[in-house]
Structure formats: structure tokens, C-alpha cells
């Protein structure tokens, strides 16, 4: 009985984890491109955000998406 459940759960978990990994990578690339193309070039903000996103992967992309991007859109309109 347990072997049958294990045979069904393990592939589902692997697909779920793989899907989350792919979605995280897509978000990471999207935020890198968004930061590189839309962030104003004044000062070092652009470089700092690119480095934060680059070195912290999903966490940095989420921070940029939830914190900096709405502020940039409000201030600069892009």
C-alpha cells in the first residue's frame, strides 16, 4: 500500500518542485531585464539593483518586484 502511494507522490512532487524552479528562473530573468531597461541611470541604483537580483536569484527578484518596481513606476512612470 505504501509503495503505491510513494510511486504516485514522488513524481508529483518532482513536477511541482521543477515547475516552481522554472517559474522562479523566468521571474528572475524578467526582473533582470526590467531593471536593466527601465531603471533610471542616475547614480548607482541601477547597478546595485542588478547586482542584488543577480546574486540573490529568486529572493532578489521578489524584493525588486514588490518593493522597487512599484516605487519606480510611481515616481518615473515606467
Backbone as JSON, one array per atom type, in Angstrom:
{
  "sequence": "XXXXXXXXXXXXXXXXXXXXXXXXXXXXXXXXXXXXXXXXXXXXXXXXXXXXXXXXXXXXXXXXXXXXXXXXXXXXXX",
  "N": [[0.82, -1.2, 0.0], [1.86, 1.3, 0.88], [3.95, 1.54, -0.9], [2.7, 1.96, -3.35], [1.52, 4.47, -2.95], [3.83, 6.0, -2.58], [4.93, 5.74, -5.11], [3.2, 7.3, -6.58], [3.24, 9.83, -5.37], [5.89, 10.83, -5.38], [6.68, 11.42, -8.15], [4.83, 13.5, -8.63], [5.57, 15.42, -6.72], [8.15, 15.97, -7.66], [7.57, 17.13, -10.17], [6.17, 19.39, -9.3], [8.13, 20.78, -7.79], [10.01, 21.19, -9.83], [8.48, 22.82, -11.54], [8.14, 25.09, -9.94], [10.79, 25.88, -9.8], [11.34, 26.51, -12.5], [9.5, 28.6, -12.89], [10.51, 30.44, -11.05], [13.0, 31.0, -12.2], [12.2, 32.18, -14.61], [10.91, 34.48, -13.59], [13.13, 35.7, -12.4], [14.81, 36.27, -14.63], [13.07, 37.99, -16.01], [12.89, 40.15, -14.16], [15.55, 40.98, -14.1], [15.87, 41.9, -16.76], [13.89, 43.89, -16.79], [14.84, 45.67, -14.84], [17.33, 46.4, -15.97], [16.53, 47.69, -18.32], [14.56, 49.61, -17.68], [15.12, 50.97, -15.32], [16.17, 54.1, -14.03], [19.21, 55.73, -15.05], [20.55, 57.3, -13.27], [22.88, 57.96, -10.73], [23.93, 55.17, -8.71], [21.93, 53.34, -8.44], [20.77, 51.64, -10.38], [22.84, 49.79, -11.02], [23.29, 48.66, -8.49], [20.78, 47.43, -7.96], [20.7, 45.58, -10.08], [22.86, 43.94, -9.37], [21.94, 42.99, -6.89], [19.67, 41.51, -7.69], [20.92, 39.69, -9.4], [22.73, 38.22, -7.75], [21.17, 37.21, -5.66], [19.17, 35.75, -6.72], [16.03, 34.33, -6.79], [14.98, 35.49, -4.44], [16.02, 38.15, -4.53], [14.81, 38.99, -6.92], [12.1, 38.89, -6.21], [12.07, 40.82, -4.14], [12.74, 43.11, -5.63], [10.54, 43.16, -7.38], [8.36, 43.54, -5.61], [9.05, 45.75, -4.03], [10.82, 47.82, -5.19], [10.02, 48.12, -7.93], [7.21, 48.98, -7.98], [7.57, 51.49, -6.76], [9.33, 52.78, -8.54], [7.71, 52.9, -10.82], [5.72, 54.59, -9.88], [7.12, 56.97, -9.37], [8.68, 57.52, -11.73], [7.07, 56.72, -13.81], [7.44, 54.53, -15.5]],
  "CA": [[0.0, 0.0, 0.0], [2.7, 2.48, 0.95], [4.77, 1.62, -2.11], [1.87, 2.55, -4.4], [1.4, 5.91, -2.65], [5.13, 6.59, -2.86], [5.11, 5.79, -6.56], [2.37, 8.38, -7.11], [3.57, 11.13, -4.77], [7.23, 11.28, -5.74], [6.68, 12.16, -9.43], [4.05, 14.74, -8.5], [6.42, 16.37, -6.01], [9.24, 16.38, -8.56], [7.0, 18.06, -11.14], [5.85, 20.62, -8.59], [9.39, 21.46, -7.49], [10.56, 21.63, -11.11], [7.67, 23.94, -12.01], [8.48, 26.26, -9.13], [12.13, 26.3, -10.22], [11.25, 27.16, -13.81], [8.8, 29.88, -12.69], [11.45, 31.33, -10.37], [14.01, 31.42, -13.17], [11.54, 33.12, -15.53], [10.76, 35.73, -12.84], [14.48, 36.25, -12.23], [15.23, 36.85, -15.92], [12.18, 39.12, -16.27], [13.25, 41.28, -13.3], [16.84, 41.47, -14.58], [15.63, 42.68, -17.97], [13.12, 45.07, -16.41], [15.75, 46.59, -14.14], [18.35, 46.89, -16.9], [15.98, 48.55, -19.37], [13.65, 50.66, -17.22], [15.62, 51.69, -14.15], [16.92, 55.29, -14.45], [20.67, 55.57, -14.98], [21.1, 58.28, -12.33], [23.53, 57.36, -9.57], [24.32, 53.75, -8.79], [20.78, 52.49, -8.12], [20.58, 50.6, -11.4], [23.88, 48.78, -10.84], [23.05, 47.97, -7.22], [19.63, 46.53, -8.11], [21.09, 44.47, -10.95], [23.7, 43.03, -8.58], [21.09, 42.33, -5.89], [18.87, 40.49, -8.4], [21.82, 38.69, -9.96], [23.37, 37.36, -6.74], [20.22, 36.61, -4.71], [18.25, 34.98, -7.56], [14.59, 34.49, -6.62], [14.72, 36.43, -3.35], [16.26, 39.49, -5.04], [13.78, 39.3, -7.92], [10.86, 39.18, -5.48], [12.23, 42.11, -3.47], [12.66, 44.14, -6.66], [9.17, 43.19, -7.88], [7.42, 44.01, -4.61], [9.46, 46.99, -3.37], [11.37, 48.86, -6.05], [9.29, 48.32, -9.18], [6.05, 49.89, -7.81], [8.06, 52.83, -6.45], [9.86, 53.35, -9.78], [6.57, 53.2, -11.69], [5.02, 55.75, -9.32], [7.96, 58.18, -9.48], [9.14, 57.77, -13.09], [6.02, 56.37, -14.76], [7.84, 53.45, -16.42]],
  "C": [[0.86, 1.25, 0.0], [3.55, 2.64, -0.31], [3.99, 2.25, -3.25], [1.72, 4.06, -4.19], [2.72, 6.61, -2.95], [5.37, 6.72, -4.35], [4.29, 6.91, -7.19], [2.81, 9.75, -6.61], [4.91, 11.66, -5.25], [7.26, 11.98, -7.1], [5.91, 13.47, -9.37], [4.88, 15.8, -7.78], [7.57, 16.86, -6.89], [8.75, 17.36, -9.62], [6.68, 19.4, -10.51], [7.11, 21.43, -8.29], [10.04, 21.98, -8.77], [9.8, 22.81, -11.67], [7.97, 25.22, -11.25], [9.87, 26.78, -9.53], [12.13, 27.02, -11.55], [10.57, 28.53, -13.67], [9.72, 30.89, -12.01], [12.52, 31.84, -11.32], [13.43, 32.41, -14.17], [11.35, 34.48, -14.84], [12.09, 36.43, -12.69], [14.96, 36.94, -13.51], [14.38, 38.08, -16.24], [12.57, 40.34, -15.45], [14.62, 41.84, -13.68], [16.67, 42.36, -15.81], [14.89, 43.96, -17.65], [14.0, 46.11, -15.74], [16.76, 47.19, -15.1], [17.79, 47.86, -17.93], [15.17, 49.72, -18.85], [14.14, 51.47, -16.02], [16.41, 52.92, -14.63], [18.41, 55.13, -14.19], [21.32, 56.58, -14.04], [21.69, 57.57, -11.12], [23.89, 55.9, -9.8], [23.15, 52.81, -8.51], [20.61, 51.34, -9.1], [21.57, 49.46, -11.21], [23.65, 47.98, -9.56], [21.88, 46.99, -7.34], [19.95, 45.35, -9.01], [21.93, 43.46, -10.17], [22.88, 42.29, -7.52], [20.28, 41.21, -6.55], [19.76, 39.35, -8.88], [22.33, 37.71, -8.9], [22.4, 36.71, -5.75], [19.1, 35.86, -5.4], [16.79, 35.28, -7.23], [14.25, 35.51, -5.53], [14.92, 37.88, -3.82], [15.24, 39.92, -6.07], [12.46, 39.63, -7.24], [10.94, 40.52, -4.75], [12.1, 43.24, -4.47], [11.21, 44.28, -7.15], [8.22, 43.84, -6.88], [7.77, 45.37, -4.0], [9.84, 48.07, -4.37], [10.52, 49.15, -7.28], [8.06, 49.2, -9.0], [6.49, 51.33, -7.52], [8.58, 53.52, -7.72], [8.72, 53.74, -10.71], [5.8, 54.41, -11.2], [5.81, 57.03, -9.57], [8.25, 58.51, -10.94], [8.1, 57.43, -14.16], [6.41, 55.31, -15.77], [8.34, 52.26, -15.66]]
}
